[in-house]
Amino acid sequence: MTEYRTQSLTRSRDRAVIAGVCAGLADRFGMSPLTVRVLFLLSCLLPGPQFLLYIALWIIIPKRS
């Protein structure tokens, strides 16, 4: 398995499911994209602005070139 750790926060293009936000966060922090996706889905069970945060990150984080 290829390790994708990056120094800057960018959205992943090759491992994206929706917008690449979770894969980009996983790359930045050396985690599995599946782990980040599961954590995000579990956080959606709690009250809060998770979807708004995801959309904001989608807009703010640049796509990896």
Secondary structure, DSSP 8 states (H G I E B T S, - for coil): ------SS--B-SSS-SSSSHHHHHHHHHT--HHHHHHHHHHHTTSSS-HHHHHHHHHHHS-B--
